């Protein structure tokens, strides 16, 4: 069970949530300001979003390369922010030694931002570029459309993204509005600080008390009760890509509008085992995925949306899904304590696999871990047909687009159909099934690498050999074949996952020794007997994945193409297998079972070396913007070359952002990072701009690389040593979760940080010259 935070309030009014986590690989901080898009004055749509951007542009104590935006990436960390409907969140993660320095920068940028006029004009252009990007983003358009189905809270109908037209040309007036909004809401009494770090609780509290002193004091005004959310009309949205059905419930009770029970609801919803809601909907050929979205609208008011990826996008299909969901929801209040505990444990297990920063994000505005006193009945009581409104999303509706909340939406009324289908018989876990029969082990043995690793639960990992990559279409078939088995293994206390990481598909199984052997035996059976119905289901699933990609932001869509561009799929795939932890008896049993795996199992020595990859250029030339993705792969895979590559990426990242995003102001995306994909190390550049051509973006990148040659040649010994120390700490920090750590060990193959000592400036410059020969 995840530990609850220690909660207290300082004399300034600041609320603290502290998590002393000795096992955390890194430290994380998140500041929540109880003001979001719904709080901004109606004359300045997008003001809250613009202020979020401006705070990163520097503060009185930390400016230039010392500001949080530049300093955290330069020290191997990550950071971001998000402006939501009723709150704004700023967050970062990095190693514990520099945590206090990062927190000081976060507090100063919130308390004493510069808000300079030249930077303001630049950020207006950036937000305008983001607005144009969001006008093509399926999730953004769907969320705006579904809010049109509810009345009661006027801010729900307003434009909140912001763009150049909304902000106007009077920069002094805009700056004054920003300062007024900041003064009104950015004070200690209106904030909550979350800290999670491998530090003692007393030290975390002292850090918070000392470093948050610059925050201005203030008083939160008493608020009147928010109006109730009133369901109005069902809508249909014309949108290319994957059809969706969004069923949204208005939550008007404070306990129901809270997020405390949502992780339990999500664990039940995501269950794919026989007898589950998703198993029924798949069997009915209605949908292949579902997710929850919680949208706060005011104190004690929220929307909860079930987002189904559907097959046809018809009214009849929508009726089947809606009836199935409502029937299923009616059963949830009668779950036994043992059943609730079973699914809560499953949901909390998923939470514990998150990084410290992602855990804080889940606690602050996502799906928090389930607490013992979660108001589960109150949430379920609001999920009734009377509180429900429908949004059907498909490309088949003939409707003209018009501006709604500042976004182009093609909306028409939706008339719900009726379904006379009888409700299925749903089943919930845990169940007491008959004991399994003893396994018959083959006499033969397949090669199985074994890494004895302490007292961890054993993990078996299979991956395609680097020289025979697995095609995404074939991966869809394996996913379909193993879907229900993965759910059953989870219910039995283990884990089975088939996912893509670092551009490589991996099959992972964990559990105690008997469960691990049973799971592998069933994997062999299911992958050996792939019938036509399963192949058809998998083909449709793969096609839906391609449709879903049409609604993705171009940068993500191009990045998803990179693995198969770098490593074209093989017709015949061989696999490599590794066992982590376990004992000699388990190793032998799994080795015997692997001999029945329906594809060759080979050793690393049996695998042909992969061909050296050439630089990759992927692009998207849309009418409204251009997207360019450049990947420069490393040809030399020696430890020194790989360390030089990582060090180059670490040095490049903040400089690239500063040059292209701040100085040249190309648009919303200007990203540079070390990237491992399809067993190749490289540096990835991603750019998206509404103003620059593809050739201009490529030329800017070439100019940056030329500039960095000069800057690196002048790098002094102190700066180089600091950069090496940052990289060493990054390499030594492992994932906190053993499941993820085993996958990283096989796929990432981190070089030994000890070799950094021998990496000098001439070696770094040589690595730079070899990597970017073409540019």
Residue pairs with C-beta under 8 A, 6 or more apart in sequence:
1 345
1 348
1 369
2 348
2 351
2 352
2 359
2 369
3 19
3 21
4 371
5 17
5 18
5 19
5 194
5 363
6 16
6 17
6 18
6 19
6 20
6 201
7 15
7 16
7 17
7 18
8 15
8 16
8 18
8 205
9 15
9 16
10 16
10 188
10 208
10 209
10 212
12 188
12 189
12 212
12 213
12 215
12 217
13 187
13 188
13 189
13 190
13 217
13 218
13 219
13 220
14 188
14 189
14 191
14 192
14 193
14 208
14 212
14 215
15 191
15 192
15 193
16 192
16 193
16 195
16 205
16 208
17 192
17 193
17 194
17 195
17 363
18 195
18 196
18 201
18 204
18 205
18 208
19 194
19 195
19 196
19 197
19 204
20 197
20 198
20 199
20 200
20 201
20 204
21 196
21 197
21 198
21 356
22 198
23 198
23 736
24 196
24 197
24 198
24 356
24 736
25 198
25 355
25 356
25 733
25 734
25 735
25 736
26 77
26 93
26 94
26 95
26 96
26 355
26 356
26 357
26 733
27 93
27 94
27 95
27 96
27 99
27 195
27 196
27 197
27 198
27 199
27 356
28 91
28 92
28 93
28 194
28 195
28 196
28 197
28 355
28 356
28 357
28 359
28 360
29 91
29 92
29 93
29 99
29 102
29 103
29 106
29 193
29 194
29 195
29 196
29 360
30 89
30 90
30 91
30 193
30 194
30 357
30 360
30 361
30 364
31 89
31 90
31 91
31 106
31 107
31 110
31 191
31 192
31 193
31 194
32 87
32 88
32 89
32 191
32 192
32 193
32 194
32 364
32 365
33 87
33 88
33 89
33 90
33 110
33 185
33 186
33 190
33 191
34 86
34 87
34 185
34 190
34 191
34 192
34 220
35 48
35 86
35 87
35 88
35 181
35 184
35 185
35 186
35 190
36 48
36 83
36 84
36 85
36 86
36 87
36 88
37 46
37 48
37 49
37 83
37 84
37 85
37 155
37 158
37 160
38 85
38 86
38 153
38 155
38 156
38 158
38 160
38 297
38 298
39 48
39 86
39 181
39 185
40 46
40 47
40 48
40 160
40 181
41 47
41 177
41 181
42 158
43 177
44 166
44 167
44 174
44 177
44 181
45 158
45 159
45 160
45 161
45 162
45 166
45 406
46 127
46 131
46 159
46 160
46 161
46 162
46 163
46 166
46 167
47 162
47 177
47 178
47 181
48 83
48 88
48 160
48 181
49 83
49 127
49 160
49 161
49 162
50 123
50 124
50 127
50 162
50 167
50 174
50 178
51 88
51 178
51 181
51 182
52 81
52 82
52 83
52 88
52 90
53 123
53 126
53 127
54 113
54 115
54 119
54 120
54 123
54 178
55 81
55 90
55 109
55 110
55 113
56 67
56 68
56 69
56 81
56 109
57 67
57 69
57 113
57 114
57 115
57 116
57 119
57 123
58 64
58 67
58 109
58 113
58 114
58 116
58 119
59 67
59 105
59 108
59 109
59 111
59 112
59 113
59 114
60 108
60 112
60 114
61 104
61 105
61 108
61 112
62 68
62 71
62 104
62 105
62 108
62 109
63 114
64 70
65 71
65 74
65 654
65 658
66 105
67 105
67 109
68 79
68 92
68 102
68 105
68 106
68 109
69 79
69 657
70 654
70 657
70 658
71 101
71 102
71 105
71 654
72 78
72 79
72 92
72 94
72 102
72 105
73 79
73 650
73 653
73 654
73 657
74 650
74 651
74 653
74 654
74 726
75 94
75 95
75 98
75 102
75 726
76 94
76 95
76 650
76 726
76 727
76 729
76 730
77 92
77 93
77 94
77 95
77 98
77 102
78 92
78 93
78 94
78 357
79 90
79 91
79 92
79 93
80 91
80 92
81 88
81 89
81 90
81 91
82 88
82 89
82 365
84 296
84 365
85 155
85 156
85 160
85 295
85 296
85 297
86 296
86 297
86 298
87 296
87 365
89 361
89 364
89 365
90 106
90 109
90 110
91 357
91 360
91 361
92 102
92 106
92 357
93 355
93 356
93 357
94 102
95 729
95 730
95 733
96 197
96 198
96 199
97 729
99 197
99 199
99 207
100 207
100 211
103 195
103 207
103 208
103 211
104 211
107 211
107 212
107 214
107 215
108 214
110 186
110 191
110 215
111 186
111 214
111 215
111 216
112 214
113 182
115 175
115 178
115 179
115 182
117 171
117 172
117 175
120 171
120 174
120 175
120 178
121 171
122 662
122 665
124 164
124 167
124 174
125 164
125 665
125 667
126 661
126 665
126 667
126 668
127 161
127 162
127 163
127 164
127 167
128 163
128 164
128 690
129 625
129 667
129 668
129 688
129 689
129 690
129 691
130 161
130 668
131 161
131 162
131 163
131 406
132 163
132 624
132 625
132 690
133 553
133 625
133 668
133 688
133 690
134 140
134 161
134 407
135 141
135 407
135 408
135 624
136 553
136 622
136 624
137 551
137 553
138 239
138 241
138 242
138 393
138 550
138 551
138 552
139 551
140 161
140 407
141 237
141 239
141 407
141 408
141 409
142 237
142 239
142 244
142 246
142 307
142 391
142 393
143 293
143 295
144 404
144 405
144 407
144 409
145 235
145 237
145 391
145 393
145 404
145 409
145 411
146 235
146 246
146 248
146 303
146 305
146 389
146 391
147 156
147 157
147 295
147 303
147 405
148 157
148 233
148 235
148 404
148 409
148 411
149 231
149 232
149 233
149 234
149 235
149 248
149 389
149 390
149 391
150 156
150 229
150 230
150 231
150 232
150 248
150 250
150 303
150 389
151 229
151 230
151 232
152 227
152 228
152 229
152 230
152 301
153 226
153 227
153 229
153 297
153 298
153 301
155 297
156 297
157 405
158 405
159 166
159 405
159 406
159 407
160 405
160 406
161 406
161 407
163 406
166 406
167 174
168 174
183 216
186 216
187 215
187 216
187 217
187 218
188 212
188 215
188 216
188 217
188 218
189 217
189 218
189 219
189 220
190 218
190 220
191 215
192 364
193 208
193 212
194 360
194 363
194 364
195 204
195 207
195 208
196 356
196 359
196 360
197 204
197 356
199 207
223 299
225 299
225 300
226 297
226 298
226 299
226 300
226 301
227 298
227 301
228 250
228 252
228 301
229 250
229 251
229 252
229 297
229 301
229 303
230 250
231 250
231 386
231 387
231 388
231 389
232 389
233 389
233 413
234 389
234 390
234 391
234 392
234 413
234 414
234 415
234 416
235 390
235 391
235 392
235 411
235 412
235 413
235 414
236 391
236 392
236 393
236 394
236 397
236 399
236 411
236 412
236 413
236 414
237 391
237 392
237 393
237 394
237 397
237 409
237 410
237 411
238 394
238 395
238 396
238 397
238 398
238 399
238 401
238 410
238 411
238 412
239 393
239 394
239 395
239 410
239 551
240 395
240 550
240 551
241 395
241 547
241 548
241 550
241 551
242 309
242 544
242 547
242 548
242 550
242 551
243 309
243 310
243 311
243 312
243 313
243 392
243 393
243 394
243 395
244 307
244 308
244 309
244 310
244 313
244 391
244 392
244 393
244 394
245 287
245 307
245 308
245 310
245 313
245 317
245 318
245 321
245 322
245 390
245 391
245 392
245 393
246 305
246 306
246 307
246 308
246 390
246 391
246 392
246 393
247 305
247 306
247 308
247 321
247 322
247 325
247 388
247 389
247 390
248 303
248 304
248 305
248 306
248 388
248 389
248 390
248 391
249 303
249 304
249 305
249 382
249 383
249 384
249 387
249 388
250 301
250 303
250 382
250 387
250 389
251 257
251 301
251 302
251 303
251 304
251 379
251 382
251 387
252 300
252 301
252 382
252 387
253 300
253 378
253 381
253 382
254 299
254 300
255 375
255 378
255 379
256 302
256 375
256 378
256 379
256 381
256 382
257 296
257 300
257 301
257 302
258 375
258 379
259 294
259 365
259 366
259 367
259 368
260 368
260 370
260 371
260 374
260 375
260 379
261 370
261 374
261 375
261 376
261 379
262 292
262 294
262 304
262 367
262 368
262 379
263 344
263 347
263 348
263 350
263 351
263 367
263 368
263 369
263 370
264 340
264 343
264 344
264 347
264 370
264 374
264 376
265 292
265 332
265 379
266 292
266 347
266 367
267 343
267 344
267 346
267 347
267 350
268 277
268 332
268 343
268 428
269 277
269 278
269 290
269 292
269 306
270 278
270 290
271 277
271 278
271 279
271 343
271 429
271 487
272 278
272 279
272 282
272 483
272 484
272 486
272 487
273 279
273 427
273 429
273 484
273 487
273 488
273 490
273 491
274 427
274 484
274 488
275 425
275 426
275 427
275 428
276 426
276 427
276 487
277 324
277 325
277 328
277 426
278 290
279 484
280 324
280 424
280 426
281 287
281 290
281 308
281 320
281 321
281 324
282 288
282 537
284 320
284 324
285 311
286 308
286 310
286 311
286 317
286 320
286 321
286 324
287 308
287 309
287 310
287 311
287 321
288 309
288 311
288 540
288 541
288 544
289 308
289 309
290 306
290 307
290 308
290 309
291 306
291 307
292 304
292 305
292 306
292 307
292 367
293 304
293 305
293 307
294 302
294 303
294 304
294 305
295 302
295 303
295 304
295 305
296 302
297 303
304 379
304 382
304 383
306 325
308 321
309 544
309 548
310 317
310 318
310 321
311 317
311 540
311 544
313 392
313 393
313 394
313 395
313 396
315 392
315 414
315 415
315 416
315 417
316 417
316 419
318 390
318 392
318 416
318 417
319 416
319 417
319 418
319 419
320 419
320 421
322 388
322 390
322 416
322 419
323 419
323 421
323 423
324 423
324 424
326 384
326 385
326 388
327 423
327 424
327 426
328 426
329 380
329 383
331 426
331 428
332 380
333 377
333 380
335 343
335 428
338 430
339 428
339 429
339 430
340 376
342 429
342 430
342 491
343 428
343 429
344 370
346 490
346 491
347 367
347 369
347 370
348 369
348 370
351 359
351 362
351 367
351 368
351 369
352 737
353 737
353 739
353 740
354 362
355 735
355 736
356 736
362 368
362 369
363 369
390 414
390 416
391 414
392 414
397 410
397 412
399 410
399 411
399 412
400 410
401 408
401 409
401 410
402 408
402 409
402 410
402 411
403 409
404 411
429 491
430 491
431 491
436 518
439 517
439 518
439 521
439 589
439 593
441 589
441 592
441 593
442 592
442 593
442 595
442 596
443 592
444 592
444 595
445 588
445 591
445 592
445 594
445 595
446 577
446 591
446 592
446 594
446 595
446 597
446 601
447 577
447 591
447 601
447 602
447 603
447 606
448 577
448 578
448 579
448 587
448 590
448 591
448 594
448 601
449 576
449 577
449 578
449 579
449 603
449 604
450 578
450 579
450 582
450 587
451 578
451 579
451 580
451 581
451 745
452 581
452 582
453 580
453 581
454 581
455 581
456 580
456 581
456 738
457 510
457 511
457 512
457 581
457 738
458 510
458 511
458 512
458 513
458 516
458 579
458 580
458 581
458 582
458 586
459 508
459 509
459 510
459 579
459 580
459 581
459 738
459 739
459 742
460 508
460 509
460 510
460 516
460 520
460 577
460 578
460 579
460 580
460 590
461 506
461 507
461 508
461 577
461 578
461 579
461 580
461 742
461 743
461 746
462 506
462 507
462 508
462 575
462 576
462 577
462 578
462 597
462 601
463 504
463 505
463 506
463 507
463 575
463 576
463 746
463 747
464 470
464 504
464 505
464 570
464 573
464 574
464 575
464 576
465 573
465 574
465 575
465 576
465 602
465 606
465 607
466 567
466 607
466 610
466 678
466 679
467 570
467 574
467 607
467 608
467 609
467 610
468 570
468 572
468 573
468 574
469 504
469 563
469 564
469 567
469 568
469 569
469 570
469 573
469 678
470 505
470 569
470 570
470 573
471 564
471 569
472 500
472 542
472 545
472 564
472 569
473 539
473 542
474 569
474 573
475 498
475 500
475 505
476 538
476 539
476 541
476 542
476 545
477 530
477 534
477 535
477 538
478 498
478 505
478 507
478 527
479 498
479 538
479 541
480 534
480 537
480 538
480 541
481 526
481 527
481 530
481 534
481 538
482 496
482 498
482 507
482 523
482 526
482 527
485 496
485 519
485 522
485 523
485 526
486 496
486 497
486 498
489 495
489 496
489 509
489 511
489 515
489 519
490 496
492 511
492 515
493 511
493 512
493 515
494 509
494 510
494 511
494 512
494 515
494 516
494 519
495 508
495 509
495 510
495 511
495 739
496 507
496 508
496 509
496 510
496 519
496 523
497 506
497 507
497 508
497 739
498 505
498 506
498 507
498 508
499 505
499 506
499 508
500 506
500 563
501 743
501 747
502 676
502 677
502 678
502 679
502 747
502 748
503 562
503 563
503 566
503 567
503 676
503 677
503 678
503 679
504 563
504 678
504 679
504 747
506 743
506 746
506 747
507 523
508 739
508 742
508 743
509 516
509 519
509 520
509 523
510 516
510 739
511 519
513 582
513 583
513 585
513 586
513 589
516 582
516 586
516 590
517 586
517 589
517 590
517 593
520 590
520 593
520 594
521 593
521 596
523 597
524 593
524 596
524 597
524 598
527 597
527 598
528 596
528 598
549 557
549 560
550 557
552 560
553 688
554 620
554 622
554 625
554 627
554 688
555 627
555 629
555 669
555 671
555 686
555 688
557 620
558 618
558 619
558 620
558 627
558 629
558 686
559 629
559 684
559 686
561 618
562 616
562 618
562 629
562 631
562 677
562 678
563 677
563 678
564 678
565 616
565 618
566 613
566 616
566 631
566 633
566 677
566 678
566 680
567 610
567 613
567 678
567 679
567 680
573 599
574 599
574 600
574 601
574 602
574 606
574 607
575 597
575 599
575 600
575 601
575 602
576 601
576 602
576 603
576 604
576 607
577 590
577 594
577 601
578 742
578 746
579 586
579 587
579 590
580 738
580 742
580 745
582 590
594 601
595 601
610 679
610 680
612 633
612 635
613 633
613 635
613 678
613 680
613 682
614 633
615 630
615 631
615 632
615 633
615 774
616 629
616 630
616 631
616 633
617 628
617 629
617 630
617 698
618 628
618 629
618 631
619 626
619 627
619 628
619 629
619 694
620 626
620 627
621 694
624 690
625 667
625 688
625 689
625 690
626 688
626 689
626 690
626 692
626 693
626 694
626 697
627 669
627 686
627 687
627 688
628 685
628 686
628 687
628 688
628 694
628 697
628 698
628 701
629 684
629 685
629 686
629 687
630 684
630 685
630 686
630 698
630 701
631 675
631 677
631 682
631 683
631 684
631 685
632 682
632 683
632 684
632 685
632 771
632 772
633 680
633 681
633 682
634 641
634 642
634 645
634 680
634 681
634 682
634 771
635 770
636 770
637 681
639 751
639 752
639 755
640 755
640 758
640 759
640 763
641 767
641 770
642 681
642 751
643 727
643 751
643 753
643 755
643 756
643 759
644 759
644 763
644 764
644 766
644 767
644 768
645 674
645 681
645 682
645 683
645 767
645 771
646 674
646 681
646 727
646 731
646 751
647 723
647 724
647 727
647 756
647 759
647 764
648 683
648 712
648 764
648 767
648 768
648 771
649 672
649 673
649 674
649 675
649 683
650 674
650 723
650 726
650 727
650 730
651 708
651 712
651 715
651 723
652 672
652 683
652 708
653 672
653 673
655 704
655 708
655 711
656 670
656 671
656 672
656 685
656 704
657 670
657 671
657 672
659 670
659 700
659 704
659 707
660 666
660 670
660 687
660 700
660 701
660 704
661 670
664 700
666 687
666 689
666 691
666 692
666 697
666 700
667 687
667 688
667 689
667 690
667 691
667 692
668 688
668 689
669 686
669 687
669 688
669 689
670 686
670 687
671 684
671 685
671 686
671 687
672 683
672 684
672 685
672 686
673 683
673 684
674 681
674 682
674 683
674 684
675 681
675 682
675 683
675 684
676 682
676 747
676 748
677 684
679 747
683 771
685 701
687 697
687 700
687 701
689 696
689 697
692 700
701 775
702 775
705 772
705 775
708 768
709 765
709 768
709 769
712 761
712 764
712 765
712 768
713 765
715 761
715 764
717 761
720 760
720 761
720 764
724 756
724 759
727 753
727 756
728 753
728 756
731 750
731 751
731 753
732 753
734 741
734 744
735 741
735 744
744 750
